[in-house]
């Protein structure tokens, strides 16, 4: 299962890197975050610490409040949900 999630994360990262700026990029970033959260849940502490950081969110991927929390350094993506418009498209 962990290997499948690793592969899914790599595919999601590639999709994010090649996404067009705007809505497609925002959706790809949230998909990447969801896969990372699922993968981290299966890893041991040492493996979690060794994971590289994911790219920062695109300009409009976060809600206003999430943007404030990010600027304050308090945003924890694993506990956040996408803004309503993005969540509807993610399904």
Secondary structure, 3 states (H helix, E strand, C coil): CHHHHHHHHHHHHHHHHHCCCCHHHHHHHHHHHHHHHHHHHHCCHHHHHHCCCCCCCCCCCCCHHHHHHHHCCCCCHHHCCCCHHHHHHHC
